[in-house]
Amino acid sequence: MRVLVVEDEEFLADMIVSGLRRAELTVDIAHSSRAALDRLRRDAYDVLVLDRDLPGLHGDEVFRYVVEQGLPTRVLQLTGAGPEGRQEPGADDRLSKPFAYEVLRDRVLALGRRATSDRPPVIERAGVRVDTGRRLAVRDGRPLALSRKEFGVLEVLLRAQGTVVSGDELIEEVWEEHPSYRTNAVRVTLGTLRAKLGDPPVIEAVPGAGYRMGGGAEPGGGGG
């Protein structure tokens, strides 16, 4: 699940982001509407946590962009207007400030489940099977103890169904924004993931292009 938090109060934004990352979500942050629009044009998000009362360009303009572009992103609006305050029509949920972090986390998780409900919960290729709902991975019946990043990389490669995924695409899907991640994080994570998957290797490096899940069984993709 990938989340974008748009909040101009940096302390509050950092608190929200830190908490959601502890809940094992991939979270990016923007402190203005224009920064949020730039991210939405570049990346795909399951949930948008959006402060309405942003300086400059109002937060409602970000929401309208989501609607006009037909993005599947679910929107949780944050507002200081109180319970009687106006909610932008079509928003998925609204939370008035001040709020308890646990309430926000539960709302985000619920919206994220709605956003991802149309994806197959179980995906499989080359004897590797991932159950995204229960966060379980196995190879040939053998359970795999994967870190959050390893699980995310494996899921992205499996969903690609044998097509090549670039290192930048893996960064965008699995990592929060961090310049240092672009140096060797993908290579290191793939190294530990390959070691846990064991032999014969199923993740192939495609020089100059990226990575893909190799041959073996055709993608199963099934459901339950």
C-alpha positions as a LaTeX table, in Angstrom:
\begin{tabular}{lrrr}
\hline
Residue & $x$ (\AA) & $y$ (\AA) & $z$ (\AA) \\
\hline
Met1 & 0.00 & 0.00 & 0.00 \\
Arg2 & 1.43 & 3.37 & $-1.01$ \\
Val3 & 0.31 & 6.58 & 0.70 \\
Leu4 & 0.91 & 10.28 & 0.00 \\
Val5 & 0.58 & 12.62 & 2.99 \\
Val6 & $-0.03$ & 16.29 & 2.10 \\
Glu7 & 0.29 & 18.52 & 5.17 \\
Asp8 & 2.00 & 21.91 & 5.51 \\
Glu9 & 2.54 & 21.62 & 9.29 \\
Glu10 & 5.87 & 19.81 & 9.25 \\
Phe11 & 5.69 & 18.44 & 12.80 \\
Leu12 & 2.24 & 16.94 & 12.20 \\
Ala13 & 3.26 & 15.64 & 8.79 \\
Asp14 & 6.37 & 13.93 & 10.22 \\
Met15 & 4.29 & 12.36 & 13.00 \\
Ile16 & 1.78 & 10.95 & 10.53 \\
Val17 & 4.45 & 9.67 & 8.15 \\
Ser18 & 6.53 & 8.06 & 10.91 \\
Gly19 & 3.49 & 6.28 & 12.31 \\
Leu20 & 2.30 & 4.97 & 8.94 \\
Arg21 & 5.78 & 3.71 & 8.12 \\
Arg22 & 5.80 & 1.83 & 11.43 \\
Ala23 & 2.58 & 0.22 & 10.18 \\
Glu24 & 4.67 & $-1.06$ & 7.23 \\
Leu25 & 3.18 & 1.28 & 4.63 \\
Thr26 & 5.19 & 3.01 & 1.92 \\
Val27 & 4.68 & 6.73 & 2.54 \\
Asp28 & 5.72 & 9.88 & 0.68 \\
Ile29 & 5.21 & 13.43 & 1.90 \\
Ala30 & 4.40 & 16.80 & 0.32 \\
His31 & 4.13 & 20.11 & 2.18 \\
Ser32 & 2.15 & 22.01 & $-0.47$ \\
Ser33 & $-0.53$ & 21.44 & $-3.07$ \\
Arg34 & 1.90 & 22.02 & $-5.93$ \\
Ala35 & 4.34 & 19.45 & $-4.55$ \\
Ala36 & 1.43 & 17.02 & $-4.15$ \\
Leu37 & 0.33 & 17.54 & $-7.76$ \\
Asp38 & 3.88 & 16.90 & $-8.97$ \\
Arg39 & 3.94 & 13.58 & $-7.08$ \\
Leu40 & 0.50 & 12.52 & $-8.29$ \\
Arg41 & 1.54 & 13.16 & $-11.89$ \\
Arg42 & 4.65 & 11.03 & $-11.39$ \\
Asp43 & 3.63 & 8.22 & $-9.04$ \\
Ala44 & 0.59 & 6.05 & $-8.27$ \\
Tyr45 & $-0.87$ & 6.09 & $-4.75$ \\
Asp46 & $-3.50$ & 3.95 & $-3.07$ \\
Val47 & $-4.40$ & 6.56 & $-0.44$ \\
Leu48 & $-4.03$ & 10.35 & $-0.30$ \\
Val49 & $-4.08$ & 11.95 & 3.17 \\
Leu50 & $-4.88$ & 15.53 & 2.23 \\
Asp51 & $-5.00$ & 18.64 & 4.41 \\
Arg52 & $-7.64$ & 20.92 & 2.88 \\
Asp53 & $-6.36$ & 24.16 & 4.39 \\
Leu54 & $-3.04$ & 24.48 & 2.60 \\
Pro55 & $-1.40$ & 27.86 & 1.95 \\
Gly56 & $-1.37$ & 29.13 & $-1.60$ \\
Leu57 & $-3.16$ & 26.64 & $-3.83$ \\
His58 & $-6.00$ & 25.16 & $-1.75$ \\
Gly59 & $-6.03$ & 21.45 & $-0.95$ \\
Asp60 & $-9.36$ & 21.07 & $-2.75$ \\
Glu61 & $-7.51$ & 21.68 & $-6.02$ \\
Val62 & $-5.49$ & 18.53 & $-5.37$ \\
Phe63 & $-8.67$ & 16.58 & $-4.74$ \\
Arg64 & $-10.22$ & 17.90 & $-7.95$ \\
Tyr65 & $-7.15$ & 16.77 & $-9.89$ \\
Val66 & $-7.62$ & 13.23 & $-8.53$ \\
Val67 & $-11.25$ & 13.27 & $-9.65$ \\
Glu68 & $-10.64$ & 14.85 & $-13.06$ \\
Gln69 & $-7.84$ & 12.41 & $-13.89$ \\
Gly70 & $-9.93$ & 9.44 & $-12.80$ \\
Leu71 & $-7.24$ & 8.26 & $-10.39$ \\
Pro72 & $-8.15$ & 5.20 & $-8.27$ \\
Thr73 & $-6.55$ & 6.91 & $-5.24$ \\
Arg74 & $-8.75$ & 7.01 & $-2.13$ \\
Val75 & $-8.81$ & 10.41 & $-0.39$ \\
Leu76 & $-8.85$ & 11.07 & 3.36 \\
Gln77 & $-9.33$ & 14.80 & 3.94 \\
Leu78 & $-7.92$ & 16.51 & 7.03 \\
Thr79 & $-9.66$ & 19.69 & 8.09 \\
Gly80 & $-9.60$ & 22.08 & 11.00 \\
Ala81 & $-13.17$ & 23.21 & 10.32 \\
Gly82 & $-14.73$ & 20.92 & 12.93 \\
Pro83 & $-17.49$ & 18.34 & 12.51 \\
Glu84 & $-19.78$ & 20.84 & 10.80 \\
Gly85 & $-17.15$ & 21.81 & 8.23 \\
Arg86 & $-17.70$ & 21.23 & 4.53 \\
Gln87 & $-16.39$ & 18.07 & 2.93 \\
Glu88 & $-15.44$ & 18.23 & $-0.73$ \\
Pro89 & $-18.12$ & 16.21 & $-2.59$ \\
Gly90 & $-16.91$ & 12.73 & $-3.49$ \\
Ala91 & $-14.18$ & 12.49 & $-0.88$ \\
Asp92 & $-13.87$ & 9.00 & 0.59 \\
Asp93 & $-13.45$ & 10.07 & 4.22 \\
Arg94 & $-12.79$ & 13.11 & 6.39 \\
Leu95 & $-11.04$ & 13.60 & 9.73 \\
Ser96 & $-11.22$ & 16.81 & 11.76 \\
Lys97 & $-8.19$ & 18.17 & 13.62 \\
Pro98 & $-7.17$ & 17.45 & 16.28 \\
Phe99 & $-7.36$ & 13.68 & 15.90 \\
Ala100 & $-5.82$ & 10.60 & 17.51 \\
Tyr101 & $-3.12$ & 9.03 & 15.36 \\
Glu102 & $-4.66$ & 5.57 & 15.81 \\
Val103 & $-7.90$ & 6.81 & 14.26 \\
Leu104 & $-6.06$ & 8.18 & 11.23 \\
Arg105 & $-4.06$ & 4.96 & 10.83 \\
Asp106 & $-7.21$ & 2.83 & 10.90 \\
Arg107 & $-8.94$ & 5.09 & 8.37 \\
Val108 & $-5.93$ & 4.92 & 6.03 \\
Leu109 & $-5.76$ & 1.12 & 6.29 \\
Ala110 & $-9.48$ & 0.82 & 5.57 \\
Leu111 & $-9.22$ & 3.08 & 2.50 \\
Gly112 & $-6.15$ & 1.19 & 1.33 \\
Arg113 & $-8.02$ & $-2.10$ & 1.47 \\
Arg114 & $-10.75$ & $-0.58$ & $-0.68$ \\
Ala115 & $-8.21$ & 0.80 & $-3.15$ \\
Thr116 & $-6.45$ & $-2.55$ & $-3.61$ \\
Ser117 & $-9.51$ & $-4.81$ & $-3.46$ \\
Asp118 & $-9.54$ & $-5.29$ & $-7.24$ \\
Arg119 & $-6.03$ & $-6.74$ & $-7.28$ \\
Pro120 & $-5.58$ & $-10.53$ & $-7.12$ \\
Pro121 & $-4.67$ & $-11.28$ & $-3.47$ \\
Val122 & $-2.56$ & $-14.30$ & $-4.45$ \\
Ile123 & 0.03 & $-14.20$ & $-7.24$ \\
Glu124 & 2.37 & $-16.97$ & $-8.35$ \\
Arg125 & 5.16 & $-17.64$ & $-10.82$ \\
Ala126 & 8.03 & $-20.10$ & $-11.08$ \\
Gly127 & 7.03 & $-21.85$ & $-7.86$ \\
Val128 & 6.98 & $-18.58$ & $-5.89$ \\
Arg129 & 3.64 & $-17.72$ & $-4.32$ \\
Val130 & 2.71 & $-14.48$ & $-2.52$ \\
Asp131 & $-0.46$ & $-13.92$ & $-0.51$ \\
Thr132 & $-0.66$ & $-10.13$ & $-0.27$ \\
Gly133 & $-3.64$ & $-10.12$ & 2.09 \\
Arg134 & $-1.88$ & $-12.21$ & 4.75 \\
Arg135 & 1.61 & $-11.00$ & 3.76 \\
Leu136 & 2.91 & $-14.53$ & 3.25 \\
Ala137 & 5.47 & $-15.74$ & 0.70 \\
Val138 & 6.51 & $-19.31$ & $-0.10$ \\
Arg139 & 8.68 & $-21.02$ & $-2.66$ \\
Asp140 & 7.82 & $-24.61$ & $-3.56$ \\
Gly141 & 5.90 & $-24.84$ & $-0.29$ \\
Arg142 & 8.77 & $-23.45$ & 1.81 \\
Pro143 & 7.83 & $-20.32$ & 3.84 \\
Leu144 & 10.04 & $-17.27$ & 3.24 \\
Ala145 & 10.89 & $-14.86$ & 6.07 \\
Leu146 & 11.05 & $-11.59$ & 4.14 \\
Ser147 & 11.56 & $-8.00$ & 5.26 \\
Arg148 & 9.00 & $-5.40$ & 4.20 \\
Lys149 & 11.22 & $-4.19$ & 1.35 \\
Glu150 & 12.00 & $-7.74$ & 0.16 \\
Phe151 & 8.30 & $-8.61$ & 0.17 \\
Gly152 & 7.48 & $-5.42$ & $-1.75$ \\
Val153 & 10.13 & $-6.07$ & $-4.42$ \\
Leu154 & 8.96 & $-9.67$ & $-4.82$ \\
Glu155 & 5.32 & $-8.58$ & $-5.16$ \\
Val156 & 6.17 & $-5.98$ & $-7.84$ \\
Leu157 & 8.21 & $-8.50$ & $-9.84$ \\
Leu158 & 5.47 & $-11.13$ & $-9.61$ \\
Arg159 & 2.77 & $-8.69$ & $-10.70$ \\
Ala160 & 4.88 & $-7.81$ & $-13.74$ \\
Gln161 & 4.38 & $-11.42$ & $-14.91$ \\
Gly162 & 7.79 & $-11.84$ & $-16.47$ \\
Thr163 & 8.18 & $-8.36$ & $-17.97$ \\
Val164 & 11.18 & $-6.23$ & $-17.03$ \\
Val165 & 10.89 & $-3.84$ & $-14.06$ \\
Ser166 & 13.50 & $-1.08$ & $-13.85$ \\
Gly167 & 15.34 & $-0.13$ & $-10.69$ \\
Asp168 & 13.59 & 3.26 & $-10.71$ \\
Glu169 & 10.20 & 1.54 & $-10.91$ \\
Leu170 & 11.09 & $-0.61$ & $-7.90$ \\
Ile171 & 12.15 & 2.54 & $-6.01$ \\
Glu172 & 8.84 & 4.24 & $-6.82$ \\
Glu173 & 6.75 & 1.23 & $-5.82$ \\
Val174 & 8.54 & 0.04 & $-2.68$ \\
Trp175 & 10.66 & 2.81 & $-1.17$ \\
Glu176 & 9.79 & 6.14 & 0.37 \\
Glu177 & 11.48 & 9.07 & $-1.36$ \\
His178 & 15.14 & 9.22 & $-0.35$ \\
Pro179 & 18.05 & 10.26 & $-2.62$ \\
Ser180 & 20.40 & 7.73 & $-1.00$ \\
Tyr181 & 18.07 & 4.87 & $-1.93$ \\
Arg182 & 18.98 & 5.31 & $-5.58$ \\
Thr183 & 22.58 & 4.25 & $-4.99$ \\
Asn184 & 22.50 & 0.62 & $-3.91$ \\
Ala185 & 19.29 & $-0.14$ & $-1.98$ \\
Val186 & 17.69 & $-2.08$ & $-4.84$ \\
Arg187 & 20.84 & $-4.10$ & $-5.44$ \\
Val188 & 21.26 & $-4.92$ & $-1.75$ \\
Thr189 & 17.60 & $-5.86$ & $-1.28$ \\
Leu190 & 17.61 & $-8.03$ & $-4.39$ \\
Gly191 & 20.75 & $-9.76$ & $-3.11$ \\
Thr192 & 19.15 & $-10.74$ & 0.19 \\
Leu193 & 15.87 & $-11.65$ & $-1.53$ \\
Arg194 & 17.65 & $-13.95$ & $-3.99$ \\
Ala195 & 19.50 & $-15.62$ & $-1.14$ \\
Lys196 & 16.23 & $-16.31$ & 0.69 \\
Leu197 & 14.56 & $-17.61$ & $-2.47$ \\
Gly198 & 17.43 & $-20.07$ & $-2.98$ \\
Asp199 & 18.31 & $-22.13$ & $-6.04$ \\
Pro200 & 17.64 & $-22.33$ & $-8.87$ \\
Pro201 & 17.56 & $-18.53$ & $-9.28$ \\
Val202 & 14.22 & $-17.08$ & $-10.38$ \\
Ile203 & 15.03 & $-13.34$ & $-10.46$ \\
Glu204 & 16.99 & $-12.34$ & $-13.55$ \\
Ala205 & 18.99 & $-9.15$ & $-14.05$ \\
Val206 & 18.49 & $-7.64$ & $-17.51$ \\
Pro207 & 21.59 & $-5.50$ & $-18.25$ \\
Gly208 & 20.72 & $-1.87$ & $-18.79$ \\
Ala209 & 17.01 & $-2.48$ & $-18.22$ \\
Gly210 & 16.19 & $-3.89$ & $-14.78$ \\
Tyr211 & 14.92 & $-7.17$ & $-13.34$ \\
Arg212 & 12.27 & $-9.78$ & $-13.99$ \\
Met213 & 10.93 & $-13.04$ & $-12.64$ \\
Gly214 & 12.33 & $-15.83$ & $-14.76$ \\
Gly215 & 10.68 & $-18.84$ & $-16.32$ \\
Gly216 & 9.27 & $-21.92$ & $-14.72$ \\
Ala217 & 5.55 & $-22.17$ & $-14.10$ \\
Glu218 & 3.34 & $-19.72$ & $-15.91$ \\
Pro219 & 1.78 & $-16.99$ & $-13.75$ \\
Gly220 & $-1.12$ & $-18.35$ & $-11.73$ \\
Gly221 & $-2.55$ & $-15.10$ & $-10.43$ \\
Gly222 & $-5.47$ & $-16.82$ & $-8.80$ \\
Gly223 & $-7.69$ & $-15.79$ & $-6.16$ \\
Gly224 & $-8.34$ & $-16.74$ & $-2.57$ \\
\hline
\end{tabular}
